[in-house]
Amino acid sequence: MASGIVMESDTLSPNLKTFPPKVESAIDAAFYVHSLRTEGWMRDNAPWQDQTGNARNGLRARPDVGGATKVIWVYHTVPYGIWLEVRWDGRFAIIGPTVRVQGRALMTYLRNLFGRVL
């Protein structure tokens, strides 16, 4: 009599085939959710005093997950946003600090997500 594992049906192969699209979808979802958090963080932490509110309301974070490279674009929509970033030795900058803080937060989230899978 032979001993060993008897498989009545193969459930592993179909699940392995669907794994890469599920991973891609989870990464895309993380970027979408985190872009909303990033935009809110920028608005809450912008270091300048509002004169009109236009600069603060014009801070944006948009995900770009169309291909293999995933990006969250952070930017100003007001024409003088560049001066908030570079003038006075960056005293009023928000883009650089946002990339540092929110980039780390996103990478920590992804590490934790994949730490459960791998």
N, C-alpha and C positions, 0 to 999 in steps of 0.2 A: 504494500500500500504506500503510495507516494504521500509525502507530507510537504507542507509549504503554504503559501498564501494563495487563496483562490479568489480571483476577482470575477464577480458576476457581471459587472459593467465598469467601463473605463470612465471615471469621473475626473481624473486628473488631467488628461490631455485637453478636453474642452475648456477646462478652467484655466490652464496655462495659456491657451490661445487668446482668451479674453483678458488676461492680466495686463499686457502692455497698454491697451486702450483705457483700462480702468486707472492705471497709474497716470497716464497722460491727462485724463479727466480730473483726477484728484489734484494734480499739480496746477492745472488751469484754474480750477475752483479756488485753490489757495491764493493764486495771484489776483483773481477778481476780488475776493473778500479782503485781501490785504491791501489792495489799492484803495478801497474805501477807508480802511483804518489809517492808511498813510495820508490821505487827503485830510482827514479829520485831525490827525496829529499835527500836520503842517499848520493848519488854521489855528489850532489851540496853542501852538508853541512859537508862532511867528514873533520875533523879538521887537517889533516896532510898535509905536503908538499909532493907532488908526487916525487918519485925517478924514477919509471918505469911506473907508471899508472896502474900497475896490481892490486893493492889493491882496488883502486877506481873502476876500471872496473869490479872487481870481487865481488862487492856488489850486492846482489840479494834480491828480495822480491817476493815470490811465494804464490798464494792463494791455500788453501786446503779447498774445500767446499763440499766434498763428502758425508758428513753425517749431523747429527744434529749440530755438532760442527763445527764452521767456524773459520779458522785460516789464518793469513798471516805470513808465515815463512820469517824471515829476517836473513841473514847470509852472511858470507865471503866465498869466494871460494879459497882464497890463504891460504896456511898452516900457515902463520904467522899472520893471521887475529886476532886470539885469543890474541896475544901479543899487538896488537893495542887497544884491548878492556880493558885489565887488567894491563898492565905495566904502569909505571909512574902515578899511582893512577887514571887511566882511562882518562888521558889527551887527548888521541887520540881516545877515544871510540866514536862509532857512533850508535851501535845497541841499547843501552839503551835510548839515546836521541830520536832515531827514534821511538821506541815503545811509548814513552811518547807523542811526538808531533803528530805523525801520527795516533796513537791509538785514541787520543782525536778527531782528525779530522774525522776519520771514524765513531766514535760513534755519533758525532754531525750530520754528514750526515744522519745516520740511524734514529736518533731521529727526525730530520726534515722530513724525508721520511714518517715515521709512524705517525708523528704529523698530517699530512694531512689526513691520513686514519682513525685513531682512534678518 
